[in-house]
Amino acid sequence: MARELMRTDDGDDLVAGPAPLSPKEELFCRAWGSVESETFGKAAASARVAGYSEPYHQAAWRLRRRPRIIARLKEYEEMAAADLGRVMSNIERTRILAEEKGDHATALRAAELQGRRLGAFFERSVLTLDVPAQHEYDAVLAVEASRIARLLIEEAGAAGLGAAPPETERKQLNPGQKEAGT
């Protein structure tokens, strides 16, 4: 890794730290690490925005292993944490002022935002499936089983494996009526 050298007035060399980032590297870091960026936290998209060639995920992987990139991304992380701290302070200040003025809706909303940040709440979703009732399923299953059995019997008869049994019709019974012989 290249380092810049600085000379003191008496001629001694001082190492000034890692070389500065290239414009593309800085753009990558800004795209990935800045909260305002559309590609915040998305390494491959940030590599694309910075002008690296495809495959972007590989370029991002290589970039994120460079010590000076790691250091710059840490700076962005610290700035984001400071921004978040300011936002949370503003929310707390708003909550306190709202309570003092008796604006319970605003105070409650501020408290909710604080709770969300702390992970106290989670979104619940209801999944509704259109599942047929069991009796509908049983009826469809019976019809399909009969159809398949009929096809198998017909194929067996056509293949000469035996005569197909005669078709028998079941007599429709009225509710409560018993079949003869049972």
Backbone hydrogen bonds, N-H to C=O, Kabsch-Sander energy under -0.5 kcal/mol:
donor,donor_aa,acceptor,acceptor_aa,energy
4,E,17,G,-1.2
6,M,14,L,-2.9
8,T,12,D,-2.6
11,G,8,T,-2.0
14,L,6,M,-3.4
16,A,4,E,-2.3
16,A,14,L,-0.6
19,A,2,A,-1.7
26,E,22,S,-2.7
27,L,23,P,-2.2
28,F,24,K,-2.4
29,C,25,E,-2.6
30,R,26,E,-2.8
31,A,27,L,-2.7
32,W,28,F,-2.5
33,G,29,C,-3.1
34,S,30,R,-1.9
37,S,34,S,-1.4
40,F,37,S,-1.2
41,G,32,W,-2.7
42,K,39,T,-2.5
43,A,41,G,-0.7
46,S,42,K,-2.1
47,A,43,A,-2.2
48,R,44,A,-1.9
49,V,45,A,-2.3
50,A,46,S,-2.1
51,G,47,A,-0.5
51,G,48,R,-1.1
52,Y,47,A,-2.4
58,Q,55,P,-0.6
59,A,55,P,-1.7
60,A,56,Y,-2.8
61,W,57,H,-2.0
62,R,58,Q,-2.4
63,L,59,A,-2.6
64,R,60,A,-2.5
65,R,62,R,-1.2
66,R,63,L,-1.8
70,I,66,R,-2.7
71,A,67,P,-2.5
72,R,68,R,-1.9
73,L,69,I,-2.8
74,K,70,I,-1.9
75,E,71,A,-1.6
76,Y,72,R,-2.0
77,E,73,L,-2.3
78,E,74,K,-2.3
79,M,75,E,-2.2
80,A,76,Y,-2.6
81,A,77,E,-2.3
82,A,78,E,-2.2
83,D,79,M,-2.6
84,L,80,A,-2.7
85,G,81,A,-2.5
86,R,82,A,-2.2
87,V,83,D,-2.5
88,M,84,L,-2.8
89,S,85,G,-2.2
90,N,86,R,-2.5
91,I,87,V,-2.4
92,E,88,M,-2.3
93,R,89,S,-2.6
94,T,90,N,-2.5
95,R,91,I,-2.5
96,I,92,E,-2.3
97,L,93,R,-2.4
98,A,94,T,-2.6
99,E,95,R,-2.2
100,E,96,I,-2.2
101,K,97,L,-1.9
102,G,98,A,-0.7
102,G,99,E,-0.6
103,D,98,A,-2.7
104,H,102,G,-1.6
107,A,103,D,-2.1
108,L,104,H,-2.6
109,R,105,A,-2.2
110,A,106,T,-2.3
111,A,107,A,-2.3
112,E,108,L,-2.4
113,L,109,R,-2.3
114,Q,110,A,-2.1
115,G,111,A,-2.5
116,R,112,E,-2.5
117,R,113,L,-2.0
118,L,114,Q,-1.7
119,G,116,R,-1.1
120,A,115,G,-2.9
127,L,125,S,-0.5
128,T,126,V,-0.6
129,L,127,L,-0.5
131,V,129,L,-1.3
137,Y,133,A,-2.1
138,D,134,Q,-2.8
139,A,135,H,-2.0
140,V,136,E,-2.1
141,L,137,Y,-2.5
142,A,138,D,-2.3
143,V,139,A,-2.1
144,E,140,V,-2.4
145,A,141,L,-2.5
146,S,142,A,-2.2
147,R,143,V,-2.2
148,I,144,E,-2.5
149,A,145,A,-2.5
150,R,146,S,-2.5
151,L,147,R,-2.1
152,L,148,I,-2.4
153,I,149,A,-2.3
154,E,150,R,-2.4
155,E,151,L,-2.4
156,A,152,L,-2.3
157,G,153,I,-2.3
158,A,154,E,-2.4
159,A,155,E,-1.7
160,G,157,G,-1.2
161,L,156,A,-2.6
170,R,168,T,-0.5
177,Q,174,N,-2.3
182,T,179,E,-1.4
